[in-house]
Amino acid sequence: MHQEIRLHGHVNETIEYFATAAARDAYRCYFYEVDGARLRFFSPGNEFVLDSEGVSHRGNGGSFCEYMFGVDQPLADLAKGDVRNRLVLYGASYQENGSLCFTSRTEGGQSYERIFFEGNAVCNYFFFLTGSISGSLREQQEGILRLLGKLLKRSQAVGEGDDSGLGDELFGLLGHKSSLYLVKLIHKKHKAYREAFETLYLTYKAIPDEEFARLQQLAENLGIDKYQQERIRIDVMYKHPENRRIVDEYKNILIECNRRGSINRLENARLTRLKTLSVRNKIPAALFYTLDEMLKHDNLIDLEEQNYIAETRQILFGLFFQERHIDASIDDEDMVKLLQAKRQASENRDHSFEHILLETGKSCDEKIRDGADIQLLENFSYIITYFDRYDNAAAVINQLAFMENVRLSEEVVRSLLGNRKAFNAIASGLFSELFFSSIYANKYLGRFGAKKIRCLQKGLEEIEDGRLTVQGLLQRIGEIGVQEGTYNIILSHVKERIRNFYSRYNTRAEQDALRLEVAEELRNKGLHSGEIPDGLFRDVVVNIKKEAIYIHNLLPRIVAEKDTALREDFLDNGGLDRFYVEELEREYFELNDLDMEELYQIRKGLNS
């Protein structure tokens, strides 16, 4: 059994110390003396002195502290998950190859400011010993590293400030004639700030502005600079169990990739997902920047993947972080990203999205079968539920937009209303963003399709506001469908009469005569009863004129000069549906026995 003698005091209003002598007969030890403002601790061949400005030392030993943000951490320490503490031995330095070089030049000194700047901001230890080691100072330091290094770098007692527990651990490795001397220095002002912030963080996590203002005032009163404030806050946040799991998992992935020299897509997805979770938990990004810089994250990445696919991979594969007790549940922001990614994948006909989804589902099944938490399956099912909602809504809306003679039922409209409510509950306006914004941007959306979509969008809003009934919306959409059918019938018959009977349509009188002829023909065929609406007929005539200009004037020039810009200008501003124009182009090429490949190249915008 060993004994301990502990001396406690204050160097000044900022620095507090605890000095411990541990030995078999510690009560017989005389290990300190006071000389004015100097407090000297000593043993044969060793000396450690505290004064008003800093510390000085000679002999063996060194310093150690718990790692925190801002403390230089060698890659060798970072790569070992159980290393908690920084150990500095006097006269030792790291070489370029990562090895330690020892010398006998162990004397030196540091100011308190430097100690708490380069080391831990709150608590740092110094030590020296007698017995158990021998030889020159260089040999003694090498012996200390072999004897105590592993424990000093891993002891949890250091971070807890448990001097007795630390003494028990260390003395258990020393010979029975050895003596151990520990001097713990505490920065009282930093400690007060840390305790105040820790209380607020554990209480609120998202600290209210008024409380944070009081904290800032405390820091100002204590004279703590911005950098030390940040270090202390980050350390408190990192030590929260939920946060620590995220940061440590990020570090472990990076270390493994660094050893291998590369990061694959899955690992990159997991890293990015962890960063996303860190934002949710309000973990400072500085922690990740430091790890990225130390482990050269950017240098390892050589991945080409669509952003939305990478984001999907990050979120879906992030589900499995729960196995490490990291909260990776899907929140509204994640769900919005997944739905946006699904929309983009659908627009791009990118099957990799569905492949990732299938991979995730398969992994979930396997892990549940092997005994994983059922929460994993619930999270995945939550995603699938929204994807099913998306597929159902997208199918209905796309059919209405791009197909003729589509009839919506009351059941379908009510399903759309339910989906609209569910999506907008995640994010305001999400339903319109997912289904309407992209359709309006689709160049193949025809004018009647656009009318039906605008009617549907407005109608769903009015139904939800109580200003319209489901039947009222169905009637409006049905009327547009009738207009579309009538327009197409009139268009085909007017073109046929112009082609076969050389009917004229330039003057208003000629158009009126043509309208009467077509109306009679439609009545005789039972295709339309009554008069042809004047506005609808005028639209048909105007569009036929545009068609003639394109076929006879513009298209020959476009083909000859491969002028894709002229074609796009007409398509954007001519007022004819793109589907319809492309059908005219096909007929033109077939009629003139032209190479269809040229048409495909023009449509792709490839000038050859």
Residue, then its C-alpha position, 0 to 999 in steps of 0.5 A: m500500500h502506498q500513502e499520499i500527501r496532498l498540498h492545495g493552494h492558489v498561485n494567484e487569482t487565476i491559477e490553483y494547484f494540487a500537489t501530490a506526493a505518493a510513496r510507501d512512506a509518503y508521511r516521511c517525505y519532505f517534497y516542497e518548500v516556499d521561497g518568497a513567491r516561489l513554490r518548489f517541489f523536489s526529489p533527488g535530481n528533480e525540481f518543479v517550481l511554481d511562481s507568479e508567471g509560470v513554471s520551471h523544471r529540471g530532471n525527469g518527468g513531463s506533463f499530461c492533460e486530457y485532449m480537447f479542441g485546440v490541442d495538437q494530436p499526433l495521428a498515432d494518437l488519433a488512430k487509437g480510439d482509447v487514447r484520451n490524453r496528451l503526454v509530453l515528456y521533457g526533452a522528447s520530440y516527434q520526428e518526421n517519420g512519427s518516431l520519438c527522439f529523446t535527449s537529456r536536455t529536460e530543463g525548461g519552463q512555460s508561462y501559465e498562458r502557454i500551458f493553458f493555450e497549448g494544453n487543456a484550457v482548464c486542467n493540466y498535470f505535471f509529474f516527476l518520479t524517483g525509483s523504478i528508472s535509472g541511467s541518464l536523463r534520456e534513459q530515464q525518460e525512455g523508461i518513463l514512456r515504457l513504464l507509464g506512457k500507455l496508462l497516462k495516455r489512456s487514463q480516464a482519471v485525468g479528464e475527471g481530475d481524480d488525483s487519488g484514482l490516478g495515483d493508484e493507477l500509476f503507483g501500481l506500475l512502480g516499484h515499492k521503493s519509488s516515489l511519484y509526484l503530481v502537480k495539477l494546475i487549474h485555471k480557475k476562470h476557465k473552470a468557472y466559464r466551463e461550469a457555467f456553459e455546461t449547466l446551460y448546455l445540459t439544460y437547454k442545448a440550444i441556449p436562449d439568447e438572453e442566457f448566452a448574453r449572460l455567459q458572454q458577460l461572464a467571459e468578459n468579466l473573467g477576461i477570457d479571450k474568444y478562442q479559449q471560450e470556443r475551445i471550452r464550449i466545443d469540449v463541453m459539447y463534444k463530451h455530451p454522449e450523443n455528440r461524442r458518438i457522432v464525432d468518434e464515428y466520423k473520426n474512426i471512418l476517416i482513420e480507416c480511410n487514411r490508412r487505406g489511402s482512399i474513400n469509397r462512396l459508401e464511406n463518403a456518404r457515411l461521413t457526410r451523413l454524420k456531418t448532417l447529424s452534427v448540424r442537427n445536434k448543433i455540434p461545432a463544425a470546427l471539430f470536423y474541420t480539424l479532423d478533415e485537415m489532420l487526416k487529409h479528407d479532401n485528398l482522399i476523395d475522388l468520387e464522381e456521383q450526382n449530388y442527389i444520389a450522394e445525398t440519398r446514400q448519406i441519409l439511407f446508409g446513415l440509418f445504420f448508425q443507430e447500431r452505434h447508439i447514434d441518433a440517425s432518425i429521419d427528420d423532416e429535412d432529411m425527408v425533403k432531401l430524399l423526396q427531392a432526390k427521388r424527383q431528380a432521379s425520376e426526371n433523369r431516369d437514374h436507376s441508381f436511386e432505386h438501386i440504393l433503396l433496394e440495397t438499404g432495404k436488403s440490409c435492413d432485413e438482414k440486420i433485423r433478422d440478426g437481432a437489430d433494433i426494430q426502430l431500424l425497420e420503422n425508420f425505413s418504413y417511414i421513408i417507404t411510406y412517403f415514397d409510395r405517396y410520391d409515386n401515387a401522386a406523380a403518376v396521377i399528375n403526370q398522366l393529367a399533364f401529358m395524356e389526353n382523355v384522362r378522367l380523374s375520379e373523386e377517390v383520386v382527388r381525395s388521395l391527392l388531397g391527403n398526399r398534399k397535406a402529408f407533404n406540406a406537413i413536412a415543409s410548407g409548399l413541398f407538394s407544389e415544389l415536388f409535383f408542379s414546379s418541375i412539370y411547369a419547367n418541362k418543355y414538353l408540357g402542352r398548353f392544355g396540359a398546363k391548363k389542367i395542371r394549373c386548374l388542379q393546383k388551384g383547385l386543391e388549394e381551394i378545396e383545402d380552404g373550403r372554397l371548392t368541392v371535389q366535384g367542382l374541381l372534377q367538373r373544371i378539369g373535365e371542361i378543359g379536357v373537352q376543349e382539348g378534344t374539340y381542338n384536336i378534332i377541329l385541327s385535324h379536319v381543318k388541315e385535311r380540308i386545306r390539304n384536300f380541298y385547297s380551302r383558303y383561310n387568310t381573310r376573316a371571311e375565308q375563315d368564317a366560311l371554312r369554320l361553317e364547312v368544318a362544323e357541318e362535316l363534324r355534325n355529319k360525322g357525329l363528332h361535334s354538335g352545334e357551332i364551333p367556338d369562335g375563339l377555339f377555331r381562331d386558335v386552330v387557324v393561327n397555329i396552322k399558320k405557325e406550322a406552315i411558317y416552320i415547315h416551309n421557312l424555318l425547318p429547311r434552314i435549321v436542317a441545312e445549317k444545323d441551327t439548333a438555336l433557331r429551332e429552340d427559339f421557335l419552340d420556346n416562343g412559337g406557341l406550338d406544343r413541342f410534341y406536336v412540332e417534333e411530329l411535324e419534323r418527323e413527317y417532314f424528314e420522311l416526306n423528303d427522304l432525309d436521314m433521321e439521324e440528322l434530326y436526332q443530332i439537331r434535337k440533341g443540339l450536336n452540330s457536326 
